[in-house]
Amino acid sequence: MKIFLKNWAYGVASAGLLSLYGCGGSDGGTVADAPVTPVPAVPVAGELTLSSLSFTDAANFYTRLLTSSPAQNTPDASGNIKQVERRQRSAAGNLAKWGTGGDPWRQSDVHWNGSAWANCPINFENTAGVPDALGNNAYNYCGNFETGNSARTTSDIGGKTMAEVYAQVRSAGHTNLSVADPAVLGSTVFPVGSSLYGYTFTTVTAAISYYPGGSFPVGESNLVTQYSLAVSSGGVVATQPAGTGCNSPEFDGNGANSTTLEGMMGAMTGTPCEYTGGSFVYGGVTYTNPDAPRNEAWGQSSVDIGKVGSAPVGTGTAPGFFTTNTKLRVAFKGPGTNPVTYYACKERFNNGSTRNCTPIGTGTYTIATLADARVLTLNNLPTQAAPLSFTRVFVERNGVIYQGYQNKLGVSTAARLNTVATTALLAKLGVSAENPSAPLTLTAGSYQGTWDLRDPRYTDGTTVFFKADGSFTCQSSAGLANTCTFAITDPATGAFTYSEPGNSAASGTLSALLGTGSGTYKNTDGSTGSFVAQRR
């Protein structure tokens, strides 16, 4: 596979890693949607509960289903019943199935369960107590990823039209069930035995977690990178010689992967590269920095702890030189022991770069050892971080630093449908329901994501961008598109094939859970080798 022998580059980042429950991105952690809570029933054919729905049409939809087989729905010796989380998303008719997380690749998220680092594989059994007469119970989601309590109310909706019930759900403020055009529901009624549940969830604990993806050789995804002291020290750009400091080629790259918390902290000095002026052309229009002459770049000397706002970057209508988002950052400086300084920063519209930060408070950090990892947590966070649904943590593990997260505790509400109502609604929408008594099985779409492939002997490779709609593109180390073919040939095992006409062919296996893979390749000149794969 010749692309493994020359011209490696890490390419571009995949489009926004959605956080664990479907919000956020590379600047965020997670927003937990309503946790798993079982539905008590006579164990006949199993339970099927619709927890989330986003429906555009029969080729474009997302569902989150909670299922229990008769055995799982029977209390165990501890009085707990069990439930399996099943997610599916169809994009242009390409179906992906997985368990936890807002995207298939977030099945890989790792959390500290109190004694070890763990994740939740496909068909993981969540546990909860049987709800009491008032509908109250305690739950444990994904092996201590989250624990809490729930309260449930029940409404009989048998004989009511689906359109009427949907309007009731939306008017109550529940957004977890969404149909783009409610007219598709027509006058169809829910059958006898249909119930609408109203849930209130109170989280009690939330685990320290992180997404383990990354790329070779530098950064991408949620790995922390750092620059040399010459660059991280910042300074007035106009006074620095060409090729040095903020004028060096290093500044225009991503730096190097941080390997220790001390190294990361030492590089986050809070000293920007100070430019003047600033403008860019977008859509034929020139946008000028309204803060001129101030034009400070802070990305090389501070690290992300979240972003407030969801305005687009580099697409759509430009609101001006900056977006309306606020990027929150931290540098390891300030008074006292273990000091940090927090910043609110602007976001340049055309490239998302961090500009013109303002100090908004000081605090401290704490480092704890959790098994084979060291975790840095931040204290005395600024009030500007209140809108974030998570708190940023930094996890030193496996020789790199992951931008981790810990979801905030709180109260949330959701509407859900019982087995009868779920089955009826999905049938009306043309969406297949899951069999509670059969294990969830992966599809080719379950492996979507950005995969870097390389021969460990060399510093080059290729990147495959496997998209939600089933399409793919490939990129060489130089950032140039490759003509290639890629296919998941066995979703159960992750077996795949890859080829570049006239250049090379490869085959191997990918792990949807771990985000890793391996295989062999053969070049047209007869040379062969093996490769490893890593999902970003």
C-alpha positions in Angstrom: 0.0 0.0 0.0 2.2 2.8 -1.3 0.3 5.5 0.6 1.7 4.0 3.8 5.2 4.5 2.6 5.1 8.2 1.6 3.5 11.5 2.2 1.7 10.9 5.5 -0.4 13.7 7.0 -3.1 13.7 9.6 -5.5 15.4 7.2 -8.5 17.4 8.5 -10.7 16.8 11.5 -14.0 15.1 11.1 -16.9 17.4 11.2 -17.6 18.1 14.8 -17.3 15.3 17.2 -20.7 15.3 18.9 -20.5 14.8 22.5 -21.8 11.7 24.2 -25.5 12.5 24.0 -25.6 14.4 20.8 -24.5 18.0 21.7 -21.3 19.9 21.9 -18.2 19.1 19.8 -14.5 19.3 20.0 -15.0 22.4 22.2 -17.4 20.6 24.5 -18.0 17.6 26.7 -21.4 16.0 26.9 -25.0 16.8 27.5 -26.7 13.8 28.9 -30.2 13.1 27.5 -32.7 11.4 29.7 -31.0 8.4 31.4 -32.2 4.9 31.1 -35.2 4.1 33.4 -37.0 0.8 33.0 -40.7 0.4 32.4 -42.4 -2.3 34.6 -44.7 -4.7 32.9 -45.7 -8.3 32.8 -42.8 -10.1 31.1 -44.4 -11.5 28.0 -42.6 -10.5 24.8 -40.3 -7.9 26.3 -40.5 -4.1 26.6 -39.8 -1.5 24.0 -39.7 2.2 25.0 -39.2 5.1 22.7 -36.8 7.5 24.5 -35.8 9.8 21.6 -37.0 10.4 18.1 -35.9 12.8 15.4 -37.8 12.0 12.2 -37.5 13.8 8.8 -38.6 11.0 6.5 -38.3 7.2 6.3 -34.7 7.6 4.9 -33.6 10.2 7.5 -34.3 9.6 11.1 -32.8 8.9 14.6 -34.3 6.8 17.4 -33.2 5.9 20.9 -35.0 2.8 22.2 -34.8 1.2 25.6 -35.5 -2.5 25.6 -35.9 -5.4 28.1 -36.3 -9.1 27.3 -38.7 -11.0 29.6 -35.7 -12.2 31.6 -34.2 -8.7 31.9 -37.6 -7.3 32.9 -37.7 -9.8 35.8 -36.2 -8.4 39.1 -32.9 -10.1 40.1 -31.8 -11.0 43.6 -31.0 -7.4 44.3 -34.4 -6.2 43.1 -33.1 -4.6 39.9 -34.3 -5.0 36.4 -32.2 -4.3 33.3 -32.5 -2.5 30.1 -30.5 -2.3 26.9 -30.0 1.0 25.0 -30.4 0.8 21.2 -29.8 3.7 18.9 -30.2 3.8 15.2 -29.8 6.6 12.6 -30.6 6.6 9.0 -28.9 9.2 6.7 -30.1 9.0 3.1 -31.1 5.4 3.8 -27.8 4.3 5.2 -28.5 2.8 8.6 -26.2 2.9 11.6 -26.9 1.0 14.8 -25.1 1.4 18.1 -25.7 1.7 21.9 -24.4 4.7 23.8 -23.5 8.2 22.6 -24.9 10.7 20.2 -22.9 9.3 17.3 -21.7 5.7 16.7 -18.0 6.5 17.5 -19.0 7.8 20.9 -19.7 4.2 21.9 -16.0 4.3 22.7 -16.2 6.8 25.5 -14.3 5.7 28.6 -15.3 6.6 32.2 -14.0 6.1 35.7 -16.5 3.7 37.3 -15.1 4.1 40.8 -12.5 1.4 40.5 -11.4 1.1 36.9 -11.6 2.8 33.5 -14.5 1.2 31.5 -16.8 1.7 28.6 -20.2 0.2 27.7 -20.2 -2.2 24.8 -23.1 -3.0 22.6 -26.0 -4.7 24.5 -24.7 -3.4 27.9 -27.3 -4.0 30.6 -28.2 -0.9 32.6 -29.8 -1.5 35.9 -32.5 0.2 38.0 -34.9 -0.6 40.8 -38.5 -1.5 40.0 -40.5 1.7 40.2 -42.7 2.0 43.3 -46.4 2.8 43.3 -45.7 6.4 42.6 -43.4 5.7 39.7 -40.2 6.5 41.6 -37.0 4.5 41.3 -33.2 4.7 41.3 -31.1 4.0 38.2 -27.5 3.2 37.3 -26.6 4.0 33.7 -23.7 2.5 31.8 -21.9 1.1 34.9 -21.7 4.2 37.0 -21.3 6.6 34.1 -24.4 8.3 35.7 -26.6 7.4 38.7 -29.7 9.1 39.8 -33.4 8.9 40.6 -36.5 9.2 38.4 -40.2 9.9 38.8 -42.8 8.9 36.3 -46.3 9.8 35.5 -48.5 7.8 33.1 -51.2 8.9 30.7 -53.5 6.6 28.7 -53.4 7.7 25.1 -55.2 4.7 23.5 -57.7 6.0 21.0 -56.1 9.4 20.8 -54.6 10.6 17.5 -50.9 10.5 17.1 -51.0 14.1 16.0 -52.9 15.1 19.1 -50.5 13.4 21.4 -47.5 14.8 19.6 -48.8 18.3 19.9 -49.4 17.6 23.7 -45.8 16.5 24.1 -44.3 19.5 22.3 -46.5 22.0 24.1 -45.3 20.6 27.4 -41.8 21.6 26.3 -40.4 18.1 25.6 -38.0 18.1 22.7 -36.7 14.5 22.8 -39.6 13.5 20.4 -39.5 15.4 17.1 -41.3 15.0 13.8 -40.3 17.5 11.1 -43.7 17.5 9.5 -46.4 16.4 12.0 -48.8 16.1 9.0 -47.3 12.7 8.3 -49.1 11.4 11.4 -52.4 12.1 9.7 -55.5 10.9 11.7 -54.0 7.7 12.8 -54.8 6.8 16.4 -52.8 5.0 19.1 -54.1 1.5 19.8 -55.6 0.4 23.1 -52.9 -0.1 25.7 -50.8 2.9 24.5 -49.3 5.0 27.3 -47.4 8.3 27.4 -44.9 8.6 30.2 -43.7 11.9 31.7 -40.3 11.5 33.4 -38.3 13.8 35.8 -34.7 12.7 36.3 -32.4 13.9 39.0 -28.7 13.0 38.6 -26.8 12.1 41.7 -23.4 11.2 40.3 -21.6 11.7 37.0 -18.3 10.0 36.1 -15.1 11.6 34.8 -15.0 10.5 31.2 -13.2 11.1 27.9 -13.4 10.0 24.2 -10.2 8.0 23.4 -10.0 8.9 19.7 -7.0 10.6 18.2 -4.9 10.7 15.1 -1.4 10.2 13.9 0.9 12.0 14.2 -0.6 15.0 16.0 -3.7 16.1 17.8 -7.1 16.2 16.1 -10.1 15.0 17.9 -9.9 15.6 21.6 -6.1 15.3 22.2 -4.4 18.3 23.8 -1.5 19.7 21.8 1.2 22.2 22.9 3.8 24.4 21.3 7.4 25.0 22.2 8.2 27.7 24.7 9.4 30.0 21.9 5.9 30.0 20.4 3.8 29.6 23.6 5.6 32.6 25.1 3.8 34.8 22.5 4.9 38.4 22.1 4.6 41.2 19.5 4.8 39.5 16.2 6.1 42.5 14.3 9.2 42.6 16.5 10.1 38.9 16.1 12.5 37.9 13.3 11.1 35.8 10.4 11.0 32.1 11.1 11.0 32.5 14.9 8.5 32.6 17.7 5.0 33.6 16.4 6.5 33.9 12.9 7.8 30.3 12.9 6.3 27.5 10.8 5.4 25.8 14.1 2.8 28.4 14.9 1.0 27.6 11.6 0.7 23.9 12.6 -0.9 22.1 15.5 2.1 21.8 17.7 2.9 18.4 19.3 0.8 16.1 21.4 1.0 16.8 25.1 2.3 13.8 27.0 2.2 14.9 30.6 0.0 17.3 32.6 3.1 19.2 33.7 4.2 19.6 30.1 0.7 20.8 29.1 0.5 23.3 32.0 4.0 24.6 31.2 3.0 25.4 27.6 -0.3 27.1 28.5 1.3 30.4 29.6 -1.5 32.8 28.8 0.8 35.0 26.6 -0.8 35.6 23.1 0.9 36.3 19.8 0.0 40.0 19.3 -0.8 41.0 15.7 -2.4 44.2 14.6 -5.4 44.9 12.4 -6.8 41.8 10.7 -9.3 41.0 7.9 -10.5 38.2 5.7 -12.6 37.8 2.5 -15.7 35.6 2.7 -18.3 35.3 0.0 -16.7 38.2 -1.9 -17.0 40.5 1.1 -14.1 41.8 3.2 -14.6 41.6 6.9 -12.4 43.7 9.2 -11.5 43.1 12.8 -13.7 45.5 14.9 -11.1 45.3 17.8 -8.3 46.7 15.6 -5.5 47.4 16.2 -5.9 44.6 18.8 -5.6 41.2 17.1 -4.3 38.6 19.6 -4.0 34.9 18.9 -4.5 32.9 22.1 -4.7 29.3 20.7 -1.0 28.6 21.3 -0.9 29.6 25.0 -4.2 28.5 26.5 -6.4 25.4 26.4 -10.1 25.0 25.7 -12.6 24.3 28.5 -15.8 24.8 26.5 -17.7 27.1 24.2 -20.9 29.0 24.9 -23.0 29.3 21.8 -23.6 27.2 18.7 -23.2 29.7 15.9 -21.6 28.2 12.7 -18.0 28.8 11.7 -17.0 29.3 8.1 -20.4 28.5 6.7 -23.7 30.3 6.1 -24.0 34.0 6.5 -21.1 35.7 8.2 -22.2 37.7 11.2 -19.0 39.8 11.0 -15.3 39.2 11.7 -16.2 37.2 14.8 -19.0 34.7 15.5 -21.4 35.3 18.4 -19.9 32.3 20.3 -17.7 32.8 23.4 -14.7 30.4 23.7 -13.7 29.7 27.3 -10.0 29.0 27.9 -7.6 28.5 30.8 -3.9 29.2 31.3 -1.9 27.9 34.2 -0.8 31.2 35.8 -2.0 33.5 38.6 -1.7 33.9 42.4 -1.3 31.2 45.0 -0.6 27.5 44.7 -1.7 25.5 41.7 -3.1 28.7 40.0 -5.2 29.0 36.9 -6.6 32.0 35.1 -9.8 31.8 33.1 -10.5 33.7 29.9 -13.5 34.6 27.7 -12.4 34.7 24.1 -13.7 35.7 20.7 -14.0 33.3 17.8 -12.9 34.3 14.3 -15.6 33.4 11.8 -13.6 32.2 8.8 -11.4 29.7 10.7 -12.7 29.4 14.3 -9.4 30.6 15.7 -9.2 32.0 19.3 -8.8 35.7 19.5 -8.7 38.6 21.9 -9.2 36.8 25.2 -10.2 38.7 28.4 -9.4 37.4 31.9 -12.7 36.5 33.8 -11.4 35.0 37.0 -8.8 32.9 38.7 -8.9 29.5 40.4 -6.8 26.4 41.1 -6.3 23.0 39.8 -6.2 19.5 41.5 -4.4 16.4 40.2 -5.6 12.9 41.2 -4.3 9.5 40.3 -7.0 7.1 39.0 -5.5 3.7 38.3 -3.1 4.1 35.3 -4.2 7.7 34.7 -3.7 11.1 36.2 -6.7 13.5 36.1 -6.6 17.3 36.4 -9.7 19.0 37.5 -10.4 22.8 37.7 -11.7 24.6 40.7 -13.6 28.0 41.2 -14.9 28.1 37.6 -16.1 31.4 36.3 -19.8 32.2 36.1 -19.5 32.4 32.3 -19.1 28.6 32.4 -22.5 28.1 34.0 -24.3 27.5 30.6 -22.1 24.5 29.9 -23.6 21.1 30.7 -20.2 19.7 31.6 -17.0 20.6 33.4 -13.7 20.1 31.5 -11.1 17.7 32.9 -7.8 16.6 31.5 -6.8 13.0 31.6 -3.2 11.9 31.2 -3.3 8.3 30.0 -1.6 6.2 27.3 1.1 8.8 26.8 -1.3 11.6 25.8 -3.6 14.1 27.3 -7.3 13.8 26.6 -9.8 16.6 26.9 -12.2 14.9 29.2 -15.5 15.9 30.7 -17.7 15.4 33.7 -21.4 16.1 33.2 -23.0 18.5 35.6 -25.6 17.3 38.0 -29.2 18.5 37.6 -32.8 17.8 36.8 -34.3 17.1 33.4 -37.6 16.0 32.0 -38.6 13.8 29.0 -41.6 12.2 27.4 -41.6 8.5 26.4 -43.9 6.0 24.9 -44.6 2.5 26.1 -44.3 -0.7 24.0 -47.7 -0.5 22.4 -47.4 3.2 21.5 -43.8 2.9 20.4 -44.6 0.0 18.0 -47.6 1.8 16.6 -45.8 5.1 16.0 -42.7 3.6 14.4 -44.9 1.5 12.1 -46.7 4.6 11.1 -43.4 6.4 10.2 -42.0 3.4 8.4 -39.2 2.9 10.9 -38.3 -0.7 12.0 -38.6 -1.5 15.7 -36.1 -3.6 17.6 -36.8 -7.0 19.0 -36.3 -6.7 22.8 -35.3 -10.4 23.0 -32.7 -10.3 20.2 -29.2 -8.7 20.7 -28.6 -5.4 18.8 -26.4 -6.1 15.8 -24.1 -3.6 14.1 -24.4 -2.4 10.5 -21.8 -1.1 8.1 -22.9 2.4 9.2 -21.9 1.7 12.7 -18.3 2.2 11.7 -18.7 5.7 10.3 -16.1 8.2 11.4 -12.6 9.4 10.4 -10.1 6.6 10.3 -6.3 7.0 10.0 -4.4 4.0 8.6 -0.6 3.7 8.6 2.2 1.2 8.6 3.9 1.6 12.1 7.3 1.4 10.4 6.8 4.6 8.5 5.6 8.2 9.2 3.0 8.2 6.4 -0.4 6.8 5.7 -3.9 7.7 4.6 -7.2 8.9 6.1 -10.6 7.5 5.3 -13.6 9.8 6.0 -16.5 7.3 6.3 -19.7 9.5 6.3 -23.1 9.0 7.8 -24.8 8.6 4.5 -22.5 5.7 3.6 -20.3 7.7 1.3 -16.5 8.0 1.8 -13.5 10.0 0.7 -9.8 9.3 1.2 -6.9 11.7 1.7 -3.1 11.3 1.4 -0.5 12.7 3.7 -0.2 15.8 1.6 -3.9 16.6 2.2 -4.7 15.6 -1.4 -7.8 13.5 -2.2 -7.1 9.9 -3.2 -9.1 7.8 -5.6 -10.1 4.9 -3.5 -12.7 2.3 -2.6 -13.7 1.4 0.9 -16.3 -1.1 2.2 -17.3 -2.8 5.4 -17.7 -6.3 4.3 -18.8 -7.9 7.6 -20.4 -5.5 10.1 -20.4 -8.2 12.8 -16.6 -8.4 12.8 -15.6 -5.0 11.3 -13.9 -6.6 8.3 -13.2 -4.1 5.6 -11.4 -3.7 2.3 -9.6 -0.7 0.9 -7.9 -0.1 -2.4 -6.3 2.6 -4.6 -6.5 1.7 -8.3 -3.1 1.2 -9.7 -1.4 1.7 -6.3 -2.4 -0.7 -3.5 -5.0 -2.9 -1.9 -5.6 -3.6 1.8 -7.9 -5.5 4.1 -8.4 -5.8 7.8 -10.8 -5.3 10.7 -12.0 -2.3 12.7 -13.4 -2.3 16.2 -16.5 -0.1 16.5 -16.1 -0.1 20.3 -12.4 0.6 20.6 -11.9 2.7 17.5 -8.9 0.8 16.5 -8.0 -1.7 13.8 -5.3 -3.6 11.9 -4.7 -5.4 8.6 -2.3 -6.0 5.7 -1.7 -4.3 2.4 0.0 -5.1 -0.9 1.4 -2.5 -3.3 1.3 -2.9 -7.1 5.1 -3.3 -7.0 4.7 -6.4 -5.0 5.8 -5.0 -1.6 3.6 -5.9 1.4 3.2 -4.8 4.9 0.8 -4.4 7.9 -1.0 -1.4 9.1 -2.8 -0.1 12.2 -6.0 2.0 12.3 -7.1 4.7 14.7 -10.4 6.5 14.6 -10.3 10.2 15.4 
